[in-house]
Amino acid sequence: MARAYGAQALSDEQIVAALVGPNSNPGRALACARDLLSQGLLDLAGRDLESHIMDGLSPLNSARLVAAFELARRVSRAQRRERPRCASPEEVVALMAPDLSPLAHEVLLCLPLDSHSRLIGQPRTISTGDVDGTDAGPRAFFRNALQTGAVRAIAVHNHPGGDPTPSAADIVVTQRLVAAGRMVDVLLADHIVIGDGGRFISLRRSQPDLFR
């Protein structure tokens, strides 16, 4: 099918089967792929080499699978070198969800922007945490923004549980970042929470009073 219609015509199961069983029985490879995808593609993308081996996948096939997802993440990062626009929540989510959605812990990122809402350099990791949250200090956030010469910045973090609904702590963090941004003359353009399956919440859009 890939030769006739291109790789984009393959299902997720067929692509994973090609990675984990290129020299085995096709039916067995598809069954293995189906099992690997039982928790979804994003869950599979976030798993490491050791977890695959512990679940019975061979070291070679585990390495193939992990390398394929890492390559996809590197392609996504390479695309950022073109200074993508981050003028809307949808643009930000399209840029950041491939990296953030598979993670099993929260990560807070600062996206420094120029006056045309284009990303300056790479997104900067401010802090990481477990599934219960992450420490989001305004000082570290805006120090990173100022180092790039940004005139505005967007805060982005993920919810590993999948539900992007902002928590009470997310609201407090947003208020602190807005206030700190005014003091250093770097506008907090938005705070976006990314869940799974393309779900997200833009706090500027859902709670605009936080930014006034």
Secondary structure, 3 states (H helix, E strand, C coil): CHHHHCHHHCCHHHHHHHHHCCCCCHHHHHHHHHHHCCCCHHHHHCCCHHHHHHCCCCHHHHHHHHHHHHHHHHHHHHHHHHCCECCCHHHHHHHHHHHHCCCCCCEEEEEEECCCCEECCCCEEEEECECCECCCCHHHHHHHHHHCCCCEEEEEEECCCCCCCCCHHHHHHHHHHHHHHHHHCCEEEEEEEECCCCCEEEHHHHCHHHHC
